[in-house]
Amino acid sequence: MLTLKNLDVTSYDVNKLTLTWDLEDTVEALSGYSLNIYRSENPGVSGLLGFDLVELGIPATTYDYDDYGISGLFDPLRTWYYKLKFINLSSLEESIQPVTPAFRKATTTDKAALEIVRRKGIALAQYSGRDFFVIKKRTYGTHCTECWDPTLQRIINDTCQICYGTGWVSGYFKAIYLKGMLNPAPKYNQITMFGEWMPHDALFTMLNFPPIRTRDIIVDDKNQRWIVKQIRKTEKLGYVIEHNAQCSLISQDDQIYDLEKETLDIALTILGLPVVQAAEQTTVYAVIKQLLDSYWYESSQGETALAVQWVSSLKRVIGGFTSATTATIENYNIVDIFHTYGTAINLSMWSVFINRMAATKQTITSIVNNGSNIIITFNANLLYDLIDGDEIELWGPMVVV
């Protein structure tokens, strides 16, 4: 199967977005593959859920595509997310890549910016962060069948249960888990950059993914809902490092609280766990985001499981760095902890976290046994060196009978 090296989204034209991609070196014939392009306004919670097909059957020998489908939908505040599905024309085997969808200015080669994000991620994950969900508001799609007035071009019922006052069927996308900070009493200089500040407003701080926009909904770990009013981004060379958003608390009698059944419960129960239990499995959510890009994970070597079975059978071990590109998990081995093959046959079924931040599959060279230890080797795609104090987490599957 072909492996995507990177997918970039760029544009200097309001009528199109240009996609360019590179593939990892392979001995397979590119002519034996085709690919489909998918687009969404929401990064999604797994696979292609919420993504629309843009183009079908593009030869894998192609390395770029102009998406004119956004013509008329252009909005400088709207973010479009893209994924590719690679299809083997002989075996019909499919692979959805990348796991985290690509969007404009999603990546950077600036090591300083990446290090800033990494350190801020450590602070949020281990010290100052709380658990949040962001529910992104729809801004296009099918107009509400109950309250949209085609003559006036606006909604006529703010309490509509079909669109939740957005004018679009279903109103909001599925909830996305993240770590963030919510400060109800920010400093004066933080308030002044937003202007007007009300008593029930709070300052919400998060990293660069997923990008948020005004009117999105933030749900905190006390089940309070906040609406995003204004956003100030911290950027370096156009690459977003973090979001600072002014949010207003939504009254508990608002219909926004009815979104829980359609959004939060789905996000929680995708783990196959009760909602109350799943709310405590914050690291597992990160694993889901990293790994669930299809309902099946298959390998001829036996690493096969349904998604819910697979997640329930995950095991986790912790180690530390050995060198700038190598991590060692001492006194554990794949045979005893995971399965009898003694190595990671299919890297897409494994997840490595560095200080609780997911390392993409493209950054990992191998995961193997070395005596009584597990050795994880990274490559230059990691873009920074492992240092003393870095905590390495390895999540891997056990064979499901």
N, C-alpha and C positions, 0 to 999 in steps of 0.2 A: 504494500500500500504506500502511496505517495505521502510524504510528510511536508507540511507547510512550514517554511522557514519564517516568513513574515508576510503580513498583509497590511498595506498602507492605503489610507483614504485621503485624497487631496482634492482641492478644487480652487480655481480662480474664476469660476463661471457659475452664475446663479442658476443656470439651467441643467447643470450636471455635476456629478461627483465622479472622480476618476479613481478606480481601484487598480493597484499594481501589487503583484505578489511574486515571491521567490520560493523555490522548492529546495529541500535538502537534496544533496547528491544521491543518486539512485542508479542501480543497474537495470531497472525496469524500463521498458519502452513507454514513453509518454503517450504515444499514439494508442496505447491500450487503455487509456483513461479519459473520462470526460468529467466536467464539474458543473455544478449548479450554484448560482449566487442567490443568497437570501438577504433580506433587509428588514429591519424593524426599528421602531421608535423607542424600544425598550431593550436593554441588554438581556432580559429574560432570566429565568431561573434554571433552565436545563435545555439541552439540545436545541431544537428549532421551534420550541414552544413560543408562539407569538410572532414568529418570523414569516414574512411573505416571500414567495418565489419571485425573483426578479428576472433571471435568465436561466434557460434550461439547455443542457447538452453542449456546453462550451468545450472545445478540444483542450486537453491538458497541456498542449504545446503553446497555448496562449498565455500571456503574462500580464495582460491589462484589460480593463473593461471600463467604458464610459456609461454611467448610469444616468440616462436622461429621464428616468421615471420620476425623479424628484422635481422636475420642471413644474412650476406652479405650486409646489409644496415647499419651496425654499423659505427658510426662516433662520436668521442668524443665531437664534437661541435654540433651534431644534437640532438635536443630535441624531444622526442616522447610524445604526449599527449593522455590521455586515458579518456573515459567515459563509464559508464555502463547504459544499459537500462533494467529495471526490468519489467517483464511481468506477470500479474496475469493470470494463465492458465484457470481460470473459466470465468472471466469477460473480459479478454483480455485488461484490463486497463494497460497502460504503463507509466513509469516514467523514465526520463533521469537524471542521477546523476553522479557526482556532477555538479553544474552549471559551476564552474571554473574547467577545466579539470586537472587531476592529472599528474604529471611528476616527474622525479627524483629530490629529495631534494626540493620538492615543499612546504613542511611544516616543522615546527620545534616546539618543546615544550620549547625552550629556551626563557624565558620571556624577557630577556634583548634584544635579537635580535628582537622579536616582538615589543617591545617598541620603539626601534630605528626606525624600519620601520614605525610604527604609527606616530611618531613625524616628520619624514621626509615627510610622506604623508600629514600631516597637513601643513607643510611649502610649499610643492608644490601646494596643492589645494587652499590655502588661500593667499599666499604671492608671491612666486617666480616662480610658474609654469605657463607654457603656454600650449595651446592645440596642440597636435600632433597626427599624425597617423603613425603607423609603417606598412609597407608592406613587409611581409616576403617572401624571395626568395625560390622558390622550388628547392630541391636538389635531388628529385627522382620522378618517375611517368612514363608517356609516353613520349618517345623521340619525339622531334619536327618532324612533317611530312614534313616540307618544307626545313629545313636547316641542319638537323643532318646527318652527313656522317658516316655510320656504319663501314666503312673501317678505316677511320682516327680516329674514336671515338671522333669527335669534331664538333662544328657548323661551317658552311661555310658562314654564313651571319650574321654579327653583328647587322644588322638593321631589322631582321625578326620580323614581326608583329604577328606571331603565338606564339613565345616563348620569345620575347623581349631580345634575346641574351643569354638566360639561357640554351637552349638546351632541355627544357621541355615544353610540351604543356601548354599554358596559362602563364607560367613563374613565376607568383607571386600569393600568396594567397590574400584573401580579407583583406582590411585594418582594423586595430585594433586601437581604440582610447586610448590615454593615456595622462597623464600630465607629463611634463618634463621641463628641462632648456636647452637652446642652447646659448653657450657663444662663440662668434667669437674671443674674445681676452682673452684667459685663462692666468693664471699666468705661469711664467717660469717653476716652479717646476711641474706644471700640463702637460706642453708640453714635458718635458724631459722624462716622463714615457712612452711616445709613440715613441720617436725618431724623425724621419723626420717630419717636419711640414710645410705645404704649406700655402701661403697667403689666399686661399679660404677655409681653413679648420676651423672647429669649434668643440668645446667640447660639447657633448650632454650628459646630466645626467638624468637618470630616475630610478624608483624603480625596484623591482625584477621581475615584471610581466608586459608584457610577456617577456621571455628571448629572447634576440636578438643575432644575429651572423653577421659576416662579409658579406658584399654584400646585407644586408637588406636595405630597403629604408625608410628614415624618411621624412615625409611631415610636414612642419611647418604651422602656421596660416597665413602666407603670400603666401601660395601655392608654396613655394620653396621646391625642392627635394634634399635630401642629401643622399649620399651613405656611409654606415658604413665601415670604413677601418680597425680599430683596436678597441678592447674592453678590458677594465680593470675592473674587478669585485671586489666589496668590499664584503667579506664574513665573517661569524662568524660560526665556527664549520661546514664548508661546506655549510651553508645556505646563499644564495645570498641575500644581503641587497640592493645593488644598482648597476647599470651599469654606467660606464663612457666610452663613445665611441668617438673616433676620426672620424669625418665625413667630407666629401668633398662635396662642392656644385656642383650639376649637372647642366650643361648648359641647358638653356631653349629650345634649339632646339633638345635636346635628346629625343628619343622615350619613355623614362621613363615617360614623361609628358602625354603620351597617355594612361597611366594606369588609369587615373581618371575615365573614363566612366565605366570600368570594376570593379573598386575597391572602390574608395572613394564615388562615387555617390550611390553605393549599400549600403555602410555603413551608409550614411547620410539618404537616403530615406527609410531605414528600419523602421524609426520612423513614416512614413506616412506624413512627413513634407517636404516642399521645401528645397532644399539644403542650400540656404542662411539662412533660418530660423533655420534649424537644426544645423548649424555650431555654433549657439549661445547657444544651449541646452546642455551644457557640463554635467550637472548633470544627465540629462535624459539619456545620453550615458551610464553612470555608472549604471543606473537602467536597461537599456537594457541588459548590460553585465551580470547583476545579475539575471535577470528574464526570458529572452527569451530562455528557453531551450526546447520549443516546440511551434508550431503555435497556439495551443489552451491551455487555462487554464480553467479547469472545476472543478466544485464542485456541489454536489447535493443540496447545500444550496443557489445556485444562483450566485456565483462568477464565471461567465462564460463570455468570450469575445474573439473575434478574436484578434490576437496580435496587429495589428495596431489600432483597436478600443480600446483595453485595454490601450495602451500607451496614446492615445489621451484623455482618461478619467481619467488619474492619477491625484490625488491631493496630495499636500505636506503640512505638518505642521512641526513646529520646536519646540523642547523643550530642557530640560537640565536634568542633572543627579539628582536623589533623594538619591540614595545610591550606593554602589559599584556595585550592580547588577540590579539596577532599574532606569528607566528613566521615567519622567513625562512630558507630553505635556498638559500644563494647559489651561483651558477654551476651550477645544475642546473635542468632543466626536465622536465616530465612527458613531453613528446614524445620526448626523447632517452633518458630513463632508464626510463620505464614503457611508455607506448603512445601512439598518435597522436592521441588525442582531446583532449589538452591540458588536461584537467580531470578531477576525480574524479567520474565519472558516478554511481557507486553507493558512497556512503560506507561501507556495511557491508563493503566489500571492502578497505578501507584501515585502517591502524592507526597511531595517533600515540602516542608515548611521551614523557612529560616526565620527565626524569631516571630513565628506565627504568620508570616507572609508567604503565600504560595509561590514556589518556583515552577515555572512553566516546563513542560516536557522537553522543549527545545534546549533548555539549559542543562539537562541531565544526560551524561554520557552512559552511565551504568549504575546498577544497584546489584551488588554481588556479595556472596559469602567470602570471607577471608579468615579461615580458621574458625575461631569462636566469635568473630566480629562481623558486622555488616559494613561494607564500604560503599559510600555514595560518592561518585566522581562527577564533578561539574565541568562544563566547558566555558569557552570565552563568551558565550551568549549570556552568562550570568551578569556580566558587566561590572562586577565588583568582587573583591577578595573576601573570603571568610576570615574573620578575625577572632581573637580570644574573647570568649564570652558569648559568642553566637550559639543559640540553641537550635538544634536540628530535630525536627519531628518527621518520622517516616510512618506513613499510613499505607497499608498494603492488604491485599485480599487473601482469604483462605479459600481453598477449593471447596465449592459447594457441591455436595453429592446429589 
